[in-house]
C-alpha cells in the first residue's frame, strides 16, 4: 500500500517539477539569439574548475561552507535517487552492490549528511548574526536551510531506527546512524522504533519532493542553471560590447527583456543572490542607486511577469511600455542606477557563476541614448564635442599636437617607424597628463625605440561614448580610426591610457582591425628586462602604493608589469592597497563617469583616495590618465596631505 501511494505521489511530483522547469526556462527563448557553444572541451574544463571545483566560491572565507554543502549535495544525489527508487521498488537498493562498494557509499552518505548539517547550521547562524547583506535575512533563505536540515535529520532517523530494530547492523560505514541507534535504545522511544522509522521516511519523502518542486519558484533555481551558465560563459574577458546593425526601422539597445539575449535571461535565473557583486561594486559601496544584484533580480522579475506576453502581444508599443525594464518599482532599474555604473567589472569578477552584468547596463544605456535621447545633461556637450572635434573638451584638432611643440618627435610613417604612440585625448589636452606623455617620450627616446605620433591627425578612440551607450557615434569614430590606421599601415601601438588600450585592442577587432597594442607599463617593463633601458633607482619616492586601473587590470589582466617597474626603480616591493589586483576598487571615472558629476552618496574617488591615504604613502602610483585626474582631485579634499601622485612613466623618466 505504501509503495502504491508513494508511486503516485512520486509520478505527480516529477511531472509537476518537469512542467515547472519547462515553463520557467522556456521564457529564456524570448531573448535575442547569441552563440555560446564554441570550444566545447574548453567549456567543459571551465565547468570542472569553476562549477564542480567551486574555484570562485572558495575565494571568500565563507565560500568553504557553501562548497561543503555543494559537494555533499552531489554525493547525496545518489542517496536520494536510491531513496526514491526503493520507495517504489523496495528490493532495488544499494544493498545489491558488493559489500565493500555498498559500505563505501554508506560511509560517504553518512559523512556528507553530517557535514551538510554542520554547514547548514553555520549558514543559519550567519544569516542571523552576520548576513552578506542586510536583505539576506529572508523567509525563503531560512525555509530552504530548514528543509535541508530536515532532510538530513530524517535520513539519520530512518537509518538509526533500522539499526536499532535489527534490520541493519551497526557498522563503521554508518557511524552517525549507529550512534543514534544506541542512544534511541536507551530512551523511552525504544518502544516506538517502527513509528520513528515510518515517520522519518515520510518526512524525508515529503521534504525531498517539496524541495524539488519549490526550486523552480525560488532563487535556488540556480541549483539547476548555475552549471549550464558556467558552461555558457564568455571564454574571454567581457571587455567589449557587441556591435549594432544600424538600418532603417531597427531598434537599438534594450528596454524590455526580449531585447536582451537569451544568455542575459539565463543569467537572471542563475543568480545565487550571494551579494558578492553588490559588496564589490563601487557605486553600491558609496551610496548610489546601482546594485548589480538587484539589476539581475529586476531582469528576472520582468521576465517572469512579462516574458510570456511580449512576443505575441497585439499592441507591441503598449506592451513594451508596460514591460519596460527602465523605471521605478518591482522588475525595473532606475535611470540613476544605470548612469552610476563605472564599468569597472568588479561585479563580473566576483560572481561565482559568471553572470555578465556590464553588457546589460550598456544595452539599457543604448536604449536611453539612441531611442529616447534621455541621458544626463552633462553628456550633451560631450557627445557634441566628440562628434564635431573628436575630443571630450571640444578643443580644436590643431591643439592636439601642442604638447609636443618643444620636442623633436617624428610623425608615424610605416616602414620608417615601428610603433605608433597613441597619445589619447587626456595625454594630449589635459595639463597634468601632458606631463605624463612627455615623460613617456623621454623613456622611449632613452631606450632608442622607433616610434612616431599622428599629431593633429589623431582622433579619439571613442571608448567613453561606447560605454555611455552612444553606439552610433562610436561606430562613426571607430570607422574613421580603423580607416586611418589601415591607410597609414599601423600594426603596433603603444598607449598610456588603459581605456584607449582596451578599445584599440578589443573593440576594434569587431571592425576587422587586428593590432598589437601594448600599454606603456608593459612596454617599459620589457625594455628594462631586455636591458634596453637603464634606471638608476636613485630617487626616493618614500612609501609607494599602487592603484590598479580597472581597464588595465581586471579587464585585461595586466597586474605585474607596473609593480615590477616600481620595484626596479625603488628596489622595494610595492605596498598594496587593501583592495588590489582583481579585487581592486575603481577610481570612479570608468564607464563615461569621467564626464559626469556624482550627485548621490560619497564620491567614489574620495573613497578610494582615503583608502590609499590610510596606508600613509609618500607616493601613489597610477597607470591611467583617468586615475591620475581622480586621485589628484580627490587628494585636494584632504587638508595637510603632501602625498604625490605619479604615473609609472614619470617615475621611470625621473630615474633614467
N, C-alpha and C positions, 0 to 999 in steps of 0.2 A: 504493500500500500504506500509506504514512504517513497519507494523508488518511482512509482507511477506519479504520485503528487509532485515529487521533485522534478521529474522529467518534463511535466507540463509547465512548471514554473521556469525551468531552465530554457526550454524552447521559446517561451514567450519573452523571457528576458533577453536572450540572444537576438531575437527578431527585433525587439524594441531598440536594443543597442545599435544594431546594424542600420536600422532606419534612421535613428537619431544622428549617427555619424554621417550617413549619406546626405541627410537634409542639411546639415551644417556645412560639410565640406563641399557640397555641390555649389554653395554660394561663392566659393573661390573662383568658379568658372566665369563669373560676371566680369572679372578683371581682364585687362588687356593682355595680349599674348607676350610671352617672354621666354627665350630659350635658355634652359638651365640644365641640360642633360649631357653636355660635353664632358670629356675626360672622366668617364665613369669610375675607373680604377682609382684615380686621384680622389674623387669624391668619396669612395668607399673608405679610403685611408683616412680622410678627414672625419668620417663618422666614427671610425675606431678610436681616433685620438681625442676628438672633442665631444662626441656624444657618449660613446661607451666608456672612454677613458676619463671623461669629465675634466679635461685639462683646464678650461677657463673657469669652471665652477670651483676648482681646487685652489685657484689663485687667491681667494679670500679665506680667512681662517674658518669661518663658519661653513664654508663650502664643503669641508670634510664631512660635516654632519649630513649634508644633502647627498654627498657621494655614498655614504653608508646606506642611506635609505634607497638610493637608486640601484646600487649593486645588489642589495638584499632583495629589492623588488624583482630584479632579473632572475635571481635564484628561486624566489618564491613563486614566480610564474609557473614553474614546473610543478611545485607542490599544489598550487591552486588548480592547475589543469587536471592533475590526478584526482583532486577532491571532487571536481565537477563530473568527471567521467565515472568514478567509483560511486558517486551518488546515484547514478542510473544503473550502472553495472557493478555491483559490489565486489565481485571477484576479479575485476580488472583494475589492478593497482600495482604499485612498485614492489610488492612482496613477491611478485613473479620473477623479478630480476635475481641474478646470482647474489647470494648473501653479502659478499664484500661490496658490490656496487650499491645494493639497497642500503647497507649500513652507512656507506659514504654519503649517499644522498640524504638519508635521515639526519646525519650529523650536520650537514650543510643547512638543511631546513631549520633545525633547532637553533644553530648559531645565528643564522640570518634573522630568524624571528626575534631572538633575544636582542641582537644588535639593532633591529628596527624599533623595538620597544624603547630601548635606551635613547636612540636618535630622535624618535618622536617626542619623548619626554623633554629632551633638551630643546627641541623646536617649540614645544608648547610653552616652556618657561621663557624662551627668547621672545616669543610673540607678546608675552605678558609684560616682561621687565625691560627688554631691550630690542624692540622691533626694528627691522631695517629701515622703516619709515613709519610715520605716525599712523597712516591709514591702513597699515598692515594688520591691525587688530580687527579682523572681520569675523563675522559668524561663520562664513564659509571656510576660512582657514582653520578655525578651531573645530568645526564639524568634520572636515576631512581628516585632520590629525586624530580626532576621536575615533573615527571609523577605522583608521589604520591600526590604532592601538587595540580597538575591539577585535579586529581580525586576528591579531597576534594572540590576544588573551584567549579567544575562542579556540584557536589552533592548539594551544597548550592544554586547554580544558579537555578537548577531545582525547588527546594522546595520554594525558595524565590519568584520565578515567579508565581508558583501555588498559593501561599498565596496572592500575590499582585493582581492576576487576579480573586480572589474569588473562585478558585477551591478547596481551603483548607482554614480552619480558622486559624488565628494566635492563638497560644496556648502556655502554659507552656512547653508542650512536644517538641516544636520546637523553642527554644528561639533565636538561631542564625539566622535561616531562617526567623523568624518573624521580627527580627530587620532589616535584609537586605531587606525584602519586604517593610517595612516602608520607608527605605532610597530610594529604587527604585521608590516608588510612588512620591517622591519629586525631581526627576531628569528628564531630557529630555528623559530618556529611558523608562519612564512610558508608552509611547505610543507604545513601541516595546516589550511588555512583551511576547506575543506569540513567537516572534522570539528568544528572550532570552531563553525561556524555550526549544524551539526546538534545538537551537544551543548547549545549556548546556547539553541537553540529549544526543545528538550525540557525543559531546566531551567526555562525561563520557563513552559512549559505546565504542568509538574508543580507548580511553586511557586504559580502563579496558581490552579489548580483546588484545590490543597491549602489555600491560604489561604482561598478562598471557602468550602470545606466545614468549615474549622476555626472560622470566625466564629461560627456559632450555638452553639458549645460553649465559647466563651471570653468574657471580659469585653469583647472587641472587637465583640460583638454590637451595641454602641452605634452602630457604623457604620450599622447597619440601622434602629435605633429612635430615635436621638437627634433626627433631623429631625422625624419624626412627634411625638415627645414635646414638642418646642418648639411645634409647631402646636397641640397639645392642652393647652398650659399654661393656668394661670389667667390671664385677661387683666388682672385687677386684682391688688393686693397680697393675699397669703394672710394676712390679718389677722383672720380669723374662722374659726369651725368650723361644720360642718353640724349642724342640729338632729337630734334623735332623736324617733321616734314612740313615746310611752310607752303601751303597751297590754299586756294580759294575754297571756302566752305568748311575748312577744318577748325577744330577747337584745340586749344593749347593748354598744357598743364592739367591739373586735376582739381575738381571741386566736389566730385562725388566718387564713391568707391569704384564704380565701373570704369572710371578714368585712370585708376591706379592699375598696376599689373597684378596678375593672379598671384605672383610671388609676394607682392606687398600685402595682399589679403591673407595669404598663408602665414605671413609674419605675425599678423594680428592674432591668429589662433595659437601661435607658438609661444607667445609671451608668457613667461612664468610669473610675471609681476614681482620679481625678486627685488626690484628697486635699485639695482646697481647702476642703471643708466641715469636715473634722476640724481643719485648720490654723486655721480661724477660730472654731471652737466654744469658748466659754469653759469649758465643762465638761471637754472633752478637754484643753484647754490647761493646766488646773490639776489634772490627775491623777485625774479622775473616770472611772468605767467607761464613760460615754457616748462613743460615737464615731459621728457621723452616717453616715460612710461604711460602717461595719460594720453599722449599723442597716439600711441599704438592702441590703447584701450578705446579711444574715440573712434578709430577706424573700425575696430571690431563691433562696437555698438551700432555704428552706422550701417555696417554690412548686415548685421542681424536684423536691424529694423527696416532697412530699405533695399537690401540687396536683391530680394526676390521680385520686387516690383519694378526695378529700374529698366531691365531690358524690354519688358512688354508694356510699359506704360503708354497709354493712349495720348496723354498730354506730357510729352517729354520735357518741355520747358518748366511746367509746374512741378513735375516730379523732381527735376534736377534742383529746383529752388528749395523744395521741401526737404530734399535729402542732402543738402549741401553739408560738406564736412567743415566748412569755414563759418563760424558763427559763435553763438553762446548757448550753453546748455548741454545736455547729455548727447554724446555722439558727435560733438563738434570740437573744433580747435579755434581759439580766438586769433584774430589777425595779429594782435600784440605778441602772442606766443610765437607765431611764425616768424615775425621780424626780430625776435630776440635771439634766434639761433646764430651761433658764431661759426657753424660748420666745422667745429674742431674735431669731430669724430670720436669724442670720448665715449659717447653713448654706444656706438657700434663696437668700439674696442672692448668695452666692459661686458657686453651682452654674451651670456653663455651659449645662446642658441643662434647667434649671428643674425639677429634682426637688423635690418638696414633702415635706420631712422632718417638719415640725412637726405637720401633721394626723395623721400616722401615730402619732406619740408620744401625742397626745391620745386617739386611738382605743384604743390599748393601755392607757392610763391608765383610760379609761372602763370597760374590761372589769374591771380590777382593783378599781376602786371600786364599780361598780354591780352587778357579777355575783358578785364574790368577797369584797367588803368587805376587801380587802387593800391597806393603804396605811400609810405611816409613822405611828407612834403620835401624833406631834405634830399630825397633821391631824384627829384625833378631836375635840379641843376646838375647832379652827377650824370644822369643819362644824357642830358643835352650836351654837356661838356665832352663826354665820351664820343657821342655821335658826331659832333662838329669838329672837335680838336684832338680827339684821341688821347685825352688825359683827364684825370678827375677834377683838376683845378681850372680847366678851360684856358690854360696858357697857350700862347701861340706856338706852333710846331718849331719855329725858328729858335725858341728859347730852350729847346730840349738839349742842345749841344753846348750851351753856355758854360756848363760845369767844367768842360774840358778846354776852355779857351786859352788857358795858360799852360796846357800840356801839349806835348808833341805826339799826338795819337794818330795812328793810321786808320783810314776807313777800311771796312771789311772788303776784301777782294778775293774771290775764290781762286785757288791756286797760288795765291801770294800769302794770304794769312790763313792759319789753320782754324782758329776759333773765332766765333762771334761772341763778343762780350755784350750780352743783352742787359742794358743798364736798368731798364724799368722806369716807371713813372716817378716813384719815390726817389730812386737813385739819381734821377736827372733834374727833378724840380724841388724836392724838399731840402731845405737848407741843411738840416742835420745829416740827412742821409747822403747828400752830395759829398760830405767828408769821408763817408764810408767808401763811396765809389772811387774817390781819388786815392784812398789808401789801398784799395784793391788793385788799381792800375800800378801803383808802386811795387806791390808784391809781384805782379805778373811781369813787370819790367825787370825786376831783380832776378827773376828766375829765367829770363830770356824766352818767355812764352810768345809764340807767334799768334797775335790776336788783333782784331780790329773792331770798330764800332759802326753803327749805322748813322749815328749823329742825328740830324733833324729828320731823317727818313724813318727813324724808329717809331713804331706805334705801340700803343698799349696792347697788352696781350688779351685783355677783356675778362680777366679772372673774376673780378668783383661783380660785373654785370651778370655773368652767368650764374653765380651763386645767389644773386639777388632775384633771379627769375626772369631777367630780360634776355631770353634766349635768342630772340630775333636780332637784337643789337650785337650780341656776342657772335652770332653766326656771321654777320657782316664783318666784324673786326677780325675774326679768325680767318675768314677767306682772304682778306687783304694781307694779313701777315703770312699766311701759307703761300700765297702767290709771290710775295716779295722774297721770302726765303728760297723758294724754288728758283726764281729768276736770278737770284744772286748766288746760287749754289751753296747755301748754308747747310752744313751737315753736323757741325759740332758747336754747341752753345754753352757758354759759362753764364750763370746767373748769380746775383747776390740776393734775390728775393725768392723765398720758397714758394710764393704764390705764382710768380712767373714760372719758376721751375716746374711746378706741378702742372700748370696749364700747357706749357710747351711740350712737356714730356708725355703727359697722359691725355689731355683733352684734344690736342691737335692730331693725335693718331686717328681720331674719328674722321679727320679730313684727309687722310692718306699721307700725312707728313710724319715720317719716322726720323727723329733727330736724336743725336747723342747729347743729352742735356745733363750737365753736371753742376751742382751747387758749389759756390766758391769754397765752402768749408771742406768738401770732399776734394776739390781740386788742390787746395793748399796742403791738405794732409798728404796727398800724393806727391806733390813737389818736395815736401820735406822728407818723405820716405825714400824718394829716389835720389836725394842729395842735391837736387836742382836748386833748392832754396836753403840758405843757412840762416838760422836765427841765433842771436847771441844769448837770449834768455836773461837779459840783464835788468829789464825794467821790473820794479817791484810793484806788482798790481795789488799786493795785500791779499786778503782773503777773497777768493774768487768763487762766485756761484754762477751756474749756467742755467739759463731758461731755455727749454726746448720749444722750438716753433712747431705748432701743430701740423703745418703742411710739410715741413721737412721731416719731422719725426713720425708722428702717428700715421700720417697719410702716405709716407714714402720710406719709413723705417731707416732714416739716416740719423743715428744716435751717437755713434762713437767718433766719427771724424772730428766734429768740433771739440769734443772732450780731449782727443789725442793732440790736437793742435795746441790747446791751452796747456796741456802737460808739457809739451815740447818747449813752450815759451817760459812757463813758470817753474818747471822742474818739480811740480807737485800736482797731486790729483785734484780734480775739481770737487769743490764742496757741493753736494747735491741738495736741491730743494726737496722738501718732504714729498711733494708730488712731482715726479720726474719721468722722463722717457715715455713709455706707452701710457703711463698714468699722469702725465704732465697736465698742468692746468693752463687753459688758454689765456692769452693777454687781453682778449676781448675784441680784437679787430677783424677776425675772420668772418667769412660769410657776408662780406659787404658792410659789416658793422663798423669798419674804419670810418665810414662816411655818415654814420648815424649817431645821434646823441642817445644816452641812456636815460630814460625817464622813469624807470622803475627800480626799486631796490638799491643795492650798493653797486657802484661802478665795478665792473669785472677787473679792470686794470688796477684799481685801488686795492682790491682783494689780493691780487697776485703780487703786487709790489709790497704790500705789507708782509706777505709770506716770505718774500725774498729778504726784506729788511730785518725780519726776525732772526735771520741767520747771521746778522752783524757783518755783512760783506763790505769790503772796500771797493770791489768792482763787481758789477753784474754784467756778464757777457751774454750777448744775444747773437742771432744769426739771421735776422729778418728785419727789414725796414719798418714793417708794421709794429713789430715787438719793440723796436727802438723808440718809436713815437709814443706808444702806450706806456712804456716804462718811464721815459723821461717826463711825460705829462703826469704820470702817477706820483713820481717822486716829489714833484713840486707841491703836492698836497700835504707832505710831511715836513714839518719845520725842523731845522737844525740837522738835516741829513746831508752828509758830504759824500755819500756813495756815488760813484761814477758809473755810467752805462756805456759799454763799448761793444762794438761789433768785433767778431773774430778777425776780420781783415785789418781793423785798426790796431788790434793787439799785436798782430804779426808785423805790420808795417813799421811800428814803433820799435821793433826789436830785430830789424834786419841787420 
